[in-house]
Amino acid sequence: MARLQIDEVADVVKDAAYVSVGLGVIAFQRMQVRRNELAKALKGRTDDAKGTLDVVGSLVNERLKLVEERVSATLDITRR
């Protein structure tokens, strides 16, 4: 009788361990899926941001060249 109860307790503990491991595996897999979804979402946004920064950078370079030309012209006029 006592042996039967110990076997039942052991079976319950074993089942609980299997369930815990199974839930851990499922949780880990779901985290991987979420991580991949987030990486894809961020990749799209970073590509968009990079394109925007490239456009802004070229505009800033154009304006900087214009300012340099005007400053140089002004300095040339004042040196004469």
N, CA, C and O atoms as a Maestro MAE file, in Angstrom:
{
 s_m_m2io_version
 :::
 2.0.0
}

f_m_ct {
 s_m_title
 :::
 protein
 m_atom[320] {
  # First column is atom index #
  i_m_mmod_type
  r_m_x_coord
  r_m_y_coord
  r_m_z_coord
  i_m_residue_number
  s_m_chain_name
  s_m_pdb_residue_name
  s_m_pdb_atom_name
  i_m_atomic_number
  :::
  1 25 0.818 -1.195 0.000 1 A "MET " " N  " 7
  2 3 0.000 0.000 0.000 1 A "MET " " CA " 6
  3 2 0.863 1.261 0.000 1 A "MET " " C  " 6
  4 15 0.627 2.169 -0.797 1 A "MET " " O  " 8
  5 25 1.847 1.327 0.872 2 A "ALA " " N  " 7
  6 3 2.725 2.492 0.941 2 A "ALA " " CA " 6
  7 2 3.523 2.627 -0.354 2 A "ALA " " C  " 6
  8 15 3.779 3.732 -0.834 2 A "ALA " " O  " 8
  9 25 3.909 1.473 -0.909 3 A "ARG " " N  " 7
  10 3 4.667 1.480 -2.175 3 A "ARG " " CA " 6
  11 2 3.817 2.056 -3.300 3 A "ARG " " C  " 6
  12 15 4.338 2.760 -4.166 3 A "ARG " " O  " 8
  13 25 2.526 1.772 -3.300 4 A "LEU " " N  " 7
  14 3 1.620 2.271 -4.315 4 A "LEU " " CA " 6
  15 2 1.509 3.793 -4.251 4 A "LEU " " C  " 6
  16 15 1.486 4.464 -5.282 4 A "LEU " " O  " 8
  17 25 1.441 4.329 -3.034 5 A "GLN " " N  " 7
  18 3 1.356 5.779 -2.871 5 A "GLN " " CA " 6
  19 2 2.645 6.453 -3.332 5 A "GLN " " C  " 6
  20 15 2.599 7.505 -3.968 5 A "GLN " " O  " 8
  21 25 3.776 5.864 -3.022 6 A "ILE " " N  " 7
  22 3 5.056 6.445 -3.449 6 A "ILE " " CA " 6
  23 2 5.148 6.432 -4.966 6 A "ILE " " C  " 6
  24 15 5.626 7.395 -5.567 6 A "ILE " " O  " 8
  25 25 4.694 5.349 -5.592 7 A "ASP " " N  " 7
  26 3 4.703 5.277 -7.057 7 A "ASP " " CA " 6
  27 2 3.784 6.333 -7.663 7 A "ASP " " C  " 6
  28 15 4.120 6.947 -8.675 7 A "ASP " " O  " 8
  29 25 2.622 6.541 -7.043 8 A "GLU " " N  " 7
  30 3 1.696 7.559 -7.547 8 A "GLU " " CA " 6
  31 2 2.300 8.953 -7.422 8 A "GLU " " C  " 6
  32 15 2.187 9.766 -8.340 8 A "GLU " " O  " 8
  33 25 2.942 9.231 -6.284 9 A "VAL " " N  " 7
  34 3 3.583 10.530 -6.071 9 A "VAL " " CA " 6
  35 2 4.706 10.716 -7.090 9 A "VAL " " C  " 6
  36 15 4.859 11.795 -7.663 9 A "VAL " " O  " 8
  37 25 5.483 9.669 -7.309 10 A "ALA " " N  " 7
  38 3 6.569 9.751 -8.286 10 A "ALA " " CA " 6
  39 2 6.022 10.016 -9.684 10 A "ALA " " C  " 6
  40 15 6.600 10.803 -10.434 10 A "ALA " " O  " 8
  41 25 4.928 9.378 -10.036 11 A "ASP " " N  " 7
  42 3 4.317 9.598 -11.348 11 A "ASP " " CA " 6
  43 2 3.805 11.033 -11.493 11 A "ASP " " C  " 6
  44 15 3.960 11.655 -12.544 11 A "ASP " " O  " 8
  45 25 3.198 11.543 -10.430 12 A "VAL " " N  " 7
  46 3 2.687 12.917 -10.461 12 A "VAL " " CA " 6
  47 2 3.843 13.908 -10.593 12 A "VAL " " C  " 6
  48 15 3.755 14.869 -11.357 12 A "VAL " " O  " 8
  49 25 4.921 13.677 -9.852 13 A "VAL " " N  " 7
  50 3 6.090 14.556 -9.926 13 A "VAL " " CA " 6
  51 2 6.703 14.488 -11.330 13 A "VAL " " C  " 6
  52 15 7.084 15.513 -11.896 13 A "VAL " " O  " 8
  53 25 6.794 13.287 -11.879 14 A "LYS " " N  " 7
  54 3 7.348 13.119 -13.225 14 A "LYS " " CA " 6
  55 2 6.484 13.841 -14.249 14 A "LYS " " C  " 6
  56 15 7.012 14.523 -15.128 14 A "LYS " " O  " 8
  57 25 5.169 13.703 -14.150 15 A "ASP " " N  " 7
  58 3 4.261 14.393 -15.068 15 A "ASP " " CA " 6
  59 2 4.404 15.910 -14.945 15 A "ASP " " C  " 6
  60 15 4.414 16.632 -15.942 15 A "ASP " " O  " 8
  61 25 4.513 16.372 -13.702 16 A "ALA " " N  " 7
  62 3 4.675 17.812 -13.481 16 A "ALA " " CA " 6
  63 2 5.979 18.304 -14.110 16 A "ALA " " C  " 6
  64 15 6.020 19.391 -14.687 16 A "ALA " " O  " 8
  65 25 7.031 17.515 -13.998 17 A "ALA " " N  " 7
  66 3 8.310 17.892 -14.605 17 A "ALA " " CA " 6
  67 2 8.188 17.943 -16.120 17 A "ALA " " C  " 6
  68 15 8.687 18.876 -16.748 17 A "ALA " " O  " 8
  69 25 7.530 16.953 -16.715 18 A "TYR " " N  " 7
  70 3 7.338 16.945 -18.168 18 A "TYR " " CA " 6
  71 2 6.520 18.151 -18.626 18 A "TYR " " C  " 6
  72 15 6.837 18.782 -19.635 18 A "TYR " " O  " 8
  73 25 5.478 18.460 -17.882 19 A "VAL " " N  " 7
  74 3 4.644 19.609 -18.231 19 A "VAL " " CA " 6
  75 2 5.458 20.899 -18.122 19 A "VAL " " C  " 6
  76 15 5.359 21.769 -18.987 19 A "VAL " " O  " 8
  77 25 6.255 21.025 -17.071 20 A "SER " " N  " 7
  78 3 7.082 22.223 -16.887 20 A "SER " " CA " 6
  79 2 8.073 22.390 -18.035 20 A "SER " " C  " 6
  80 15 8.230 23.483 -18.579 20 A "SER " " O  " 8
  81 25 8.734 21.303 -18.392 21 A "VAL " " N  " 7
  82 3 9.688 21.370 -19.504 21 A "VAL " " CA " 6
  83 2 8.963 21.714 -20.802 21 A "VAL " " C  " 6
  84 15 9.449 22.527 -21.588 21 A "VAL " " O  " 8
  85 25 7.814 21.103 -21.027 22 A "GLY " " N  " 7
  86 3 7.037 21.390 -22.241 22 A "GLY " " CA " 6
  87 2 6.616 22.847 -22.312 22 A "GLY " " C  " 6
  88 15 6.712 23.473 -23.367 22 A "GLY " " O  " 8
  89 25 6.151 23.386 -21.199 23 A "LEU " " N  " 7
  90 3 5.759 24.798 -21.179 23 A "LEU " " CA " 6
  91 2 6.964 25.708 -21.399 23 A "LEU " " C  " 6
  92 15 6.857 26.741 -22.061 23 A "LEU " " O  " 8
  93 25 8.102 25.322 -20.845 24 A "GLY " " N  " 7
  94 3 9.330 26.101 -21.057 24 A "GLY " " CA " 6
  95 2 9.731 26.114 -22.521 24 A "GLY " " C  " 6
  96 15 10.129 27.151 -23.051 24 A "GLY " " O  " 8
  97 25 9.627 24.966 -23.175 25 A "VAL " " N  " 7
  98 3 9.968 24.888 -24.601 25 A "VAL " " CA " 6
  99 2 9.013 25.742 -25.425 25 A "VAL " " C  " 6
  100 15 9.446 26.462 -26.324 25 A "VAL " " O  " 8
  101 25 7.732 25.668 -25.131 26 A "ILE " " N  " 7
  102 3 6.740 26.464 -25.861 26 A "ILE " " CA " 6
  103 2 6.995 27.959 -25.646 26 A "ILE " " C  " 6
  104 15 6.933 28.742 -26.594 26 A "ILE " " O  " 8
  105 25 7.280 28.351 -24.412 27 A "ALA " " N  " 7
  106 3 7.558 29.762 -24.123 27 A "ALA " " CA " 6
  107 2 8.803 30.231 -24.879 27 A "ALA " " C  " 6
  108 15 8.822 31.333 -25.427 27 A "ALA " " O  " 8
  109 25 9.834 29.396 -24.905 28 A "PHE " " N  " 7
  110 3 11.063 29.749 -25.616 28 A "PHE " " CA " 6
  111 2 10.799 29.916 -27.112 28 A "PHE " " C  " 6
  112 15 11.298 30.857 -27.729 28 A "PHE " " O  " 8
  113 25 10.029 29.018 -27.687 29 A "GLN " " N  " 7
  114 3 9.703 29.111 -29.104 29 A "GLN " " CA " 6
  115 2 8.900 30.369 -29.411 29 A "GLN " " C  " 6
  116 15 9.133 31.031 -30.423 29 A "GLN " " O  " 8
  117 25 7.970 30.690 -28.548 30 A "ARG " " N  " 7
  118 3 7.171 31.911 -28.761 30 A "ARG " " CA " 6
  119 2 8.053 33.156 -28.672 30 A "ARG " " C  " 6
  120 15 7.864 34.113 -29.423 30 A "ARG " " O  " 8
  121 25 9.017 33.137 -27.748 31 A "MET " " N  " 7
  122 3 9.937 34.277 -27.642 31 A "MET " " CA " 6
  123 2 10.781 34.412 -28.912 31 A "MET " " C  " 6
  124 15 11.043 35.528 -29.362 31 A "MET " " O  " 8
  125 25 11.202 33.303 -29.487 32 A "GLN " " N  " 7
  126 3 11.962 33.350 -30.728 32 A "GLN " " CA " 6
  127 2 11.125 33.935 -31.865 32 A "GLN " " C  " 6
  128 15 11.619 34.740 -32.654 32 A "GLN " " O  " 8
  129 25 9.875 33.531 -31.943 33 A "VAL " " N  " 7
  130 3 8.995 34.063 -32.984 33 A "VAL " " CA " 6
  131 2 8.821 35.560 -32.796 33 A "VAL " " C  " 6
  132 15 8.901 36.320 -33.760 33 A "VAL " " O  " 8
  133 25 8.585 35.986 -31.579 34 A "ARG " " N  " 7
  134 3 8.417 37.426 -31.300 34 A "ARG " " CA " 6
  135 2 9.687 38.196 -31.641 34 A "ARG " " C  " 6
  136 15 9.625 39.286 -32.209 34 A "ARG " " O  " 8
  137 25 10.845 37.622 -31.292 35 A "ARG " " N  " 7
  138 3 12.119 38.275 -31.576 35 A "ARG " " CA " 6
  139 2 12.295 38.439 -33.081 35 A "ARG " " C  " 6
  140 15 12.720 39.497 -33.546 35 A "ARG " " O  " 8
  141 25 11.971 37.399 -33.842 36 A "ASN " " N  " 7
  142 3 12.090 37.471 -35.301 36 A "ASN " " CA " 6
  143 2 11.132 38.501 -35.888 36 A "ASN " " C  " 6
  144 15 11.499 39.244 -36.798 36 A "ASN " " O  " 8
  145 25 9.908 38.548 -35.371 37 A "GLU " " N  " 7
  146 3 8.940 39.540 -35.848 37 A "GLU " " CA " 6
  147 2 9.433 40.955 -35.557 37 A "GLU " " C  " 6
  148 15 9.337 41.842 -36.405 37 A "GLU " " O  " 8
  149 25 9.958 41.155 -34.359 38 A "LEU " " N  " 7
  150 3 10.471 42.474 -33.986 38 A "LEU " " CA " 6
  151 2 11.667 42.857 -34.842 38 A "LEU " " C  " 6
  152 15 11.784 44.005 -35.270 38 A "LEU " " O  " 8
  153 25 12.559 41.900 -35.096 39 A "ALA " " N  " 7
  154 3 13.725 42.182 -35.931 39 A "ALA " " CA " 6
  155 2 13.297 42.589 -37.336 39 A "ALA " " C  " 6
  156 15 13.871 43.513 -37.913 39 A "ALA " " O  " 8
  157 25 12.297 41.912 -37.891 40 A "LYS " " N  " 7
  158 3 11.799 42.263 -39.225 40 A "LYS " " CA " 6
  159 2 11.175 43.650 -39.224 40 A "LYS " " C  " 6
  160 15 11.402 44.443 -40.138 40 A "LYS " " O  " 8
  161 25 10.391 43.936 -38.197 41 A "ALA " " N  " 7
  162 3 9.738 45.249 -38.119 41 A "ALA " " CA " 6
  163 2 10.769 46.366 -37.984 41 A "ALA " " C  " 6
  164 15 10.646 47.410 -38.625 41 A "ALA " " O  " 8
  165 25 11.771 46.148 -37.162 42 A "LEU " " N  " 7
  166 3 12.798 47.179 -36.969 42 A "LEU " " CA " 6
  167 2 13.674 47.331 -38.205 42 A "LEU " " C  " 6
  168 15 14.118 48.436 -38.519 42 A "LEU " " O  " 8
  169 25 13.924 46.243 -38.900 43 A "LYS " " N  " 7
  170 3 14.747 46.323 -40.114 43 A "LYS " " CA " 6
  171 2 14.089 47.229 -41.135 43 A "LYS " " C  " 6
  172 15 14.756 48.057 -41.755 43 A "LYS " " O  " 8
  173 25 12.799 47.080 -41.312 44 A "GLY " " N  " 7
  174 3 12.087 47.946 -42.249 44 A "GLY " " CA " 6
  175 2 12.181 49.406 -41.845 44 A "GLY " " C  " 6
  176 15 12.372 50.277 -42.693 44 A "GLY " " O  " 8
  177 25 12.050 49.671 -40.591 45 A "ARG " " N  " 7
  178 3 12.102 51.061 -40.116 45 A "ARG " " CA " 6
  179 2 13.513 51.622 -40.205 45 A "ARG " " C  " 6
  180 15 13.689 52.791 -40.549 45 A "ARG " " O  " 8
  181 25 14.515 50.817 -39.904 46 A "THR " " N  " 7
  182 3 15.886 51.329 -39.982 46 A "THR " " CA " 6
  183 2 16.274 51.587 -41.432 46 A "THR " " C  " 6
  184 15 17.021 52.524 -41.715 46 A "THR " " O  " 8
  185 25 15.772 50.762 -42.362 47 A "ASP " " N  " 7
  186 3 16.041 51.023 -43.778 47 A "ASP " " CA " 6
  187 2 15.401 52.340 -44.205 47 A "ASP " " C  " 6
  188 15 16.013 53.124 -44.930 47 A "ASP " " O  " 8
  189 25 14.175 52.582 -43.758 48 A "ASP " " N  " 7
  190 3 13.498 53.838 -44.067 48 A "ASP " " CA " 6
  191 2 14.259 55.024 -43.474 48 A "ASP " " C  " 6
  192 15 14.441 56.049 -44.130 48 A "ASP " " O  " 8
  193 25 14.697 54.869 -42.230 49 A "ALA " " N  " 7
  194 3 15.419 55.950 -41.561 49 A "ALA " " CA " 6
  195 2 16.750 56.210 -42.254 49 A "ALA " " C  " 6
  196 15 17.161 57.362 -42.393 49 A "ALA " " O  " 8
  197 25 17.420 55.160 -42.687 50 A "LYS " " N  " 7
  198 3 18.696 55.338 -43.388 50 A "LYS " " CA " 6
  199 2 18.483 56.110 -44.678 50 A "LYS " " C  " 6
  200 15 19.265 57.004 -45.004 50 A "LYS " " O  " 8
  201 25 17.433 55.776 -45.415 51 A "GLY " " N  " 7
  202 3 17.136 56.502 -46.645 51 A "GLY " " CA " 6
  203 2 16.860 57.970 -46.375 51 A "GLY " " C  " 6
  204 15 17.321 58.841 -47.114 51 A "GLY " " O  " 8
  205 25 16.115 58.244 -45.325 52 A "THR " " N  " 7
  206 3 15.809 59.622 -44.958 52 A "THR " " CA " 6
  207 2 17.077 60.365 -44.552 52 A "THR " " C  " 6
  208 15 17.273 61.519 -44.933 52 A "THR " " O  " 8
  209 25 17.934 59.708 -43.784 53 A "LEU " " N  " 7
  210 3 19.190 60.342 -43.375 53 A "LEU " " CA " 6
  211 2 20.095 60.612 -44.570 53 A "LEU " " C  " 6
  212 15 20.790 61.628 -44.599 53 A "LEU " " O  " 8
  213 25 20.097 59.729 -45.546 54 A "ASP " " N  " 7
  214 3 20.892 59.960 -46.750 54 A "ASP " " CA " 6
  215 2 20.413 61.206 -47.486 54 A "ASP " " C  " 6
  216 15 21.221 62.010 -47.950 54 A "ASP " " O  " 8
  217 25 19.094 61.361 -47.590 55 A "VAL " " N  " 7
  218 3 18.534 62.535 -48.261 55 A "VAL " " CA " 6
  219 2 18.877 63.806 -47.484 55 A "VAL " " C  " 6
  220 15 19.296 64.805 -48.068 55 A "VAL " " O  " 8
  221 25 18.698 63.761 -46.188 56 A "VAL " " N  " 7
  222 3 19.008 64.933 -45.357 56 A "VAL " " CA " 6
  223 2 20.499 65.259 -45.438 56 A "VAL " " C  " 6
  224 15 20.879 66.426 -45.529 56 A "VAL " " O  " 8
  225 25 21.330 64.235 -45.407 57 A "GLY " " N  " 7
  226 3 22.772 64.451 -45.502 57 A "GLY " " CA " 6
  227 2 23.169 65.116 -46.804 57 A "GLY " " C  " 6
  228 15 24.008 66.017 -46.806 57 A "GLY " " O  " 8
  229 25 22.585 64.691 -47.906 58 A "SER " " N  " 7
  230 3 22.921 65.323 -49.188 58 A "SER " " CA " 6
  231 2 22.432 66.767 -49.235 58 A "SER " " C  " 6
  232 15 23.110 67.633 -49.787 58 A "SER " " O  " 8
  233 25 21.257 67.031 -48.657 59 A "LEU " " N  " 7
  234 3 20.774 68.413 -48.607 59 A "LEU " " CA " 6
  235 2 21.689 69.292 -47.758 59 A "LEU " " C  " 6
  236 15 21.978 70.433 -48.119 59 A "LEU " " O  " 8
  237 25 22.137 68.760 -46.642 60 A "VAL " " N  " 7
  238 3 23.043 69.522 -45.773 60 A "VAL " " CA " 6
  239 2 24.361 69.783 -46.505 60 A "VAL " " C  " 6
  240 15 24.906 70.883 -46.421 60 A "VAL " " O  " 8
  241 25 24.869 68.791 -47.214 61 A "ASN " " N  " 7
  242 3 26.117 68.994 -47.968 61 A "ASN " " CA " 6
  243 2 25.964 70.073 -49.038 61 A "ASN " " C  " 6
  244 15 26.858 70.898 -49.224 61 A "ASN " " O  " 8
  245 25 24.829 70.065 -49.739 62 A "GLU " " N  " 7
  246 3 24.580 71.091 -50.754 62 A "GLU " " CA " 6
  247 2 24.563 72.478 -50.128 62 A "GLU " " C  " 6
  248 15 25.175 73.411 -50.649 62 A "GLU " " O  " 8
  249 25 23.862 72.606 -49.015 63 A "ARG " " N  " 7
  250 3 23.767 73.911 -48.340 63 A "ARG " " CA " 6
  251 2 25.125 74.350 -47.794 63 A "ARG " " C  " 6
  252 15 25.470 75.531 -47.830 63 A "ARG " " O  " 8
  253 25 25.881 73.389 -47.293 64 A "LEU " " N  " 7
  254 3 27.208 73.711 -46.761 64 A "LEU " " CA " 6
  255 2 28.128 74.213 -47.869 64 A "LEU " " C  " 6
  256 15 28.888 75.159 -47.661 64 A "LEU " " O  " 8
  257 25 28.067 73.591 -49.038 65 A "LYS " " N  " 7
  258 3 28.873 74.050 -50.172 65 A "LYS " " CA " 6
  259 2 28.475 75.461 -50.566 65 A "LYS " " C  " 6
  260 15 29.336 76.291 -50.856 65 A "LYS " " O  " 8
  261 25 27.175 75.739 -50.581 66 A "LEU " " N  " 7
  262 3 26.683 77.077 -50.919 66 A "LEU " " CA " 6
  263 2 27.196 78.107 -49.917 66 A "LEU " " C  " 6
  264 15 27.630 79.192 -50.304 66 A "LEU " " O  " 8
  265 25 27.145 77.769 -48.639 67 A "VAL " " N  " 7
  266 3 27.630 78.686 -47.598 67 A "VAL " " CA " 6
  267 2 29.134 78.914 -47.765 67 A "VAL " " C  " 6
  268 15 29.606 80.045 -47.656 67 A "VAL " " O  " 8
  269 25 29.887 77.841 -48.028 68 A "GLU " " N  " 7
  270 3 31.336 77.979 -48.221 68 A "GLU " " CA " 6
  271 2 31.646 78.875 -49.417 68 A "GLU " " C  " 6
  272 15 32.554 79.703 -49.348 68 A "GLU " " O  " 8
  273 25 30.907 78.720 -50.501 69 A "GLU " " N  " 7
  274 3 31.114 79.556 -51.673 69 A "GLU " " CA " 6
  275 2 30.833 81.018 -51.361 69 A "GLU " " C  " 6
  276 15 31.592 81.900 -51.763 69 A "GLU " " O  " 8
  277 25 29.748 81.274 -50.647 70 A "ARG " " N  " 7
  278 3 29.394 82.657 -50.310 70 A "ARG " " CA " 6
  279 2 30.394 83.276 -49.348 70 A "ARG " " C  " 6
  280 15 30.759 84.444 -49.490 70 A "ARG " " O  " 8
  281 25 30.842 82.492 -48.361 71 A "VAL " " N  " 7
  282 3 31.838 83.015 -47.416 71 A "VAL " " CA " 6
  283 2 33.140 83.305 -48.155 71 A "VAL " " C  " 6
  284 15 33.777 84.336 -47.937 71 A "VAL " " O  " 8
  285 25 33.524 82.383 -49.031 72 A "SER " " N  " 7
  286 3 34.762 82.580 -49.807 72 A "SER " " CA " 6
  287 2 34.641 83.821 -50.686 72 A "SER " " C  " 6
  288 15 35.578 84.614 -50.780 72 A "SER " " O  " 8
  289 25 33.502 83.985 -51.321 73 A "ALA " " N  " 7
  290 3 33.300 85.171 -52.180 73 A "ALA " " CA " 6
  291 2 33.334 86.451 -51.345 73 A "ALA " " C  " 6
  292 15 33.906 87.458 -51.762 73 A "ALA " " O  " 8
  293 25 32.725 86.403 -50.176 74 A "THR " " N  " 7
  294 3 32.711 87.569 -49.294 74 A "THR " " CA " 6
  295 2 34.129 87.904 -48.830 74 A "THR " " C  " 6
  296 15 34.507 89.075 -48.794 74 A "THR " " O  " 8
  297 25 34.904 86.897 -48.479 75 A "LEU " " N  " 7
  298 3 36.278 87.123 -48.050 75 A "LEU " " CA " 6
  299 2 37.137 87.689 -49.185 75 A "LEU " " C  " 6
  300 15 38.002 88.534 -48.955 75 A "LEU " " O  " 8
  301 25 36.892 87.218 -50.404 76 A "ASP " " N  " 7
  302 3 37.623 87.722 -51.552 76 A "ASP " " CA " 6
  303 2 37.316 89.199 -51.786 76 A "ASP " " C  " 6
  304 15 38.203 89.990 -52.107 76 A "ASP " " O  " 8
  305 25 36.041 89.553 -51.618 77 A "ILE " " N  " 7
  306 3 35.641 90.953 -51.819 77 A "ILE " " CA " 6
  307 2 36.245 91.835 -50.743 77 A "ILE " " C  " 6
  308 15 36.696 92.939 -51.050 77 A "ILE " " O  " 8
  309 25 36.270 91.390 -49.488 78 A "THR " " N  " 7
  310 3 36.778 92.218 -48.410 78 A "THR " " CA " 6
  311 2 38.308 92.334 -48.453 78 A "THR " " C  " 6
  312 15 38.859 93.271 -47.876 78 A "THR " " O  " 8
  313 25 38.988 91.429 -49.107 79 A "ARG " " N  " 7
  314 3 40.457 91.467 -49.183 79 A "ARG " " CA " 6
  315 2 40.926 92.415 -50.270 79 A "ARG " " C  " 6
  316 15 42.086 92.829 -50.271 79 A "ARG " " O  " 8
  317 25 40.067 92.758 -51.172 80 A "ARG " " N  " 7
  318 3 40.450 93.651 -52.285 80 A "ARG " " CA " 6
  319 2 40.535 95.052 -51.851 80 A "ARG " " C  " 6
  320 15 40.843 95.930 -52.658 80 A "ARG " " O  " 8
  :::
 }
 m_bond[319] {
  # First column is bond index #
  i_m_from
  i_m_to
  i_m_order
  :::
  1 1 2 1
  2 2 3 1
  3 3 4 2
  4 3 5 1
  5 5 6 1
  6 6 7 1
  7 7 8 2
  8 7 9 1
  9 9 10 1
  10 10 11 1
  11 11 12 2
  12 11 13 1
  13 13 14 1
  14 14 15 1
  15 15 16 2
  16 15 17 1
  17 17 18 1
  18 18 19 1
  19 19 20 2
  20 19 21 1
  21 21 22 1
  22 22 23 1
  23 23 24 2
  24 23 25 1
  25 25 26 1
  26 26 27 1
  27 27 28 2
  28 27 29 1
  29 29 30 1
  30 30 31 1
  31 31 32 2
  32 31 33 1
  33 33 34 1
  34 34 35 1
  35 35 36 2
  36 35 37 1
  37 37 38 1
  38 38 39 1
  39 39 40 2
  40 39 41 1
  41 41 42 1
  42 42 43 1
  43 43 44 2
  44 43 45 1
  45 45 46 1
  46 46 47 1
  47 47 48 2
  48 47 49 1
  49 49 50 1
  50 50 51 1
  51 51 52 2
  52 51 53 1
  53 53 54 1
  54 54 55 1
  55 55 56 2
  56 55 57 1
  57 57 58 1
  58 58 59 1
  59 59 60 2
  60 59 61 1
  61 61 62 1
  62 62 63 1
  63 63 64 2
  64 63 65 1
  65 65 66 1
  66 66 67 1
  67 67 68 2
  68 67 69 1
  69 69 70 1
  70 70 71 1
  71 71 72 2
  72 71 73 1
  73 73 74 1
  74 74 75 1
  75 75 76 2
  76 75 77 1
  77 77 78 1
  78 78 79 1
  79 79 80 2
  80 79 81 1
  81 81 82 1
  82 82 83 1
  83 83 84 2
  84 83 85 1
  85 85 86 1
  86 86 87 1
  87 87 88 2
  88 87 89 1
  89 89 90 1
  90 90 91 1
  91 91 92 2
  92 91 93 1
  93 93 94 1
  94 94 95 1
  95 95 96 2
  96 95 97 1
  97 97 98 1
  98 98 99 1
  99 99 100 2
  100 99 101 1
  101 101 102 1
  102 102 103 1
  103 103 104 2
  104 103 105 1
  105 105 106 1
  106 106 107 1
  107 107 108 2
  108 107 109 1
  109 109 110 1
  110 110 111 1
  111 111 112 2
  112 111 113 1
  113 113 114 1
  114 114 115 1
  115 115 116 2
  116 115 117 1
  117 117 118 1
  118 118 119 1
  119 119 120 2
  120 119 121 1
  121 121 122 1
  122 122 123 1
  123 123 124 2
  124 123 125 1
  125 125 126 1
  126 126 127 1
  127 127 128 2
  128 127 129 1
  129 129 130 1
  130 130 131 1
  131 131 132 2
  132 131 133 1
  133 133 134 1
  134 134 135 1
  135 135 136 2
  136 135 137 1
  137 137 138 1
  138 138 139 1
  139 139 140 2
  140 139 141 1
  141 141 142 1
  142 142 143 1
  143 143 144 2
  144 143 145 1
  145 145 146 1
  146 146 147 1
  147 147 148 2
  148 147 149 1
  149 149 150 1
  150 150 151 1
  151 151 152 2
  152 151 153 1
  153 153 154 1
  154 154 155 1
  155 155 156 2
  156 155 157 1
  157 157 158 1
  158 158 159 1
  159 159 160 2
  160 159 161 1
  161 161 162 1
  162 162 163 1
  163 163 164 2
  164 163 165 1
  165 165 166 1
  166 166 167 1
  167 167 168 2
  168 167 169 1
  169 169 170 1
  170 170 171 1
  171 171 172 2
  172 171 173 1
  173 173 174 1
  174 174 175 1
  175 175 176 2
  176 175 177 1
  177 177 178 1
  178 178 179 1
  179 179 180 2
  180 179 181 1
  181 181 182 1
  182 182 183 1
  183 183 184 2
  184 183 185 1
  185 185 186 1
  186 186 187 1
  187 187 188 2
  188 187 189 1
  189 189 190 1
  190 190 191 1
  191 191 192 2
  192 191 193 1
  193 193 194 1
  194 194 195 1
  195 195 196 2
  196 195 197 1
  197 197 198 1
  198 198 199 1
  199 199 200 2
  200 199 201 1
  201 201 202 1
  202 202 203 1
  203 203 204 2
  204 203 205 1
  205 205 206 1
  206 206 207 1
  207 207 208 2
  208 207 209 1
  209 209 210 1
  210 210 211 1
  211 211 212 2
  212 211 213 1
  213 213 214 1
  214 214 215 1
  215 215 216 2
  216 215 217 1
  217 217 218 1
  218 218 219 1
  219 219 220 2
  220 219 221 1
  221 221 222 1
  222 222 223 1
  223 223 224 2
  224 223 225 1
  225 225 226 1
  226 226 227 1
  227 227 228 2
  228 227 229 1
  229 229 230 1
  230 230 231 1
  231 231 232 2
  232 231 233 1
  233 233 234 1
  234 234 235 1
  235 235 236 2
  236 235 237 1
  237 237 238 1
  238 238 239 1
  239 239 240 2
  240 239 241 1
  241 241 242 1
  242 242 243 1
  243 243 244 2
  244 243 245 1
  245 245 246 1
  246 246 247 1
  247 247 248 2
  248 247 249 1
  249 249 250 1
  250 250 251 1
  251 251 252 2
  252 251 253 1
  253 253 254 1
  254 254 255 1
  255 255 256 2
  256 255 257 1
  257 257 258 1
  258 258 259 1
  259 259 260 2
  260 259 261 1
  261 261 262 1
  262 262 263 1
  263 263 264 2
  264 263 265 1
  265 265 266 1
  266 266 267 1
  267 267 268 2
  268 267 269 1
  269 269 270 1
  270 270 271 1
  271 271 272 2
  272 271 273 1
  273 273 274 1
  274 274 275 1
  275 275 276 2
  276 275 277 1
  277 277 278 1
  278 278 279 1
  279 279 280 2
  280 279 281 1
  281 281 282 1
  282 282 283 1
  283 283 284 2
  284 283 285 1
  285 285 286 1
  286 286 287 1
  287 287 288 2
  288 287 289 1
  289 289 290 1
  290 290 291 1
  291 291 292 2
  292 291 293 1
  293 293 294 1
  294 294 295 1
  295 295 296 2
  296 295 297 1
  297 297 298 1
  298 298 299 1
  299 299 300 2
  300 299 301 1
  301 301 302 1
  302 302 303 1
  303 303 304 2
  304 303 305 1
  305 305 306 1
  306 306 307 1
  307 307 308 2
  308 307 309 1
  309 309 310 1
  310 310 311 1
  311 311 312 2
  312 311 313 1
  313 313 314 1
  314 314 315 1
  315 315 316 2
  316 315 317 1
  317 317 318 1
  318 318 319 1
  319 319 320 2
  :::
 }
}
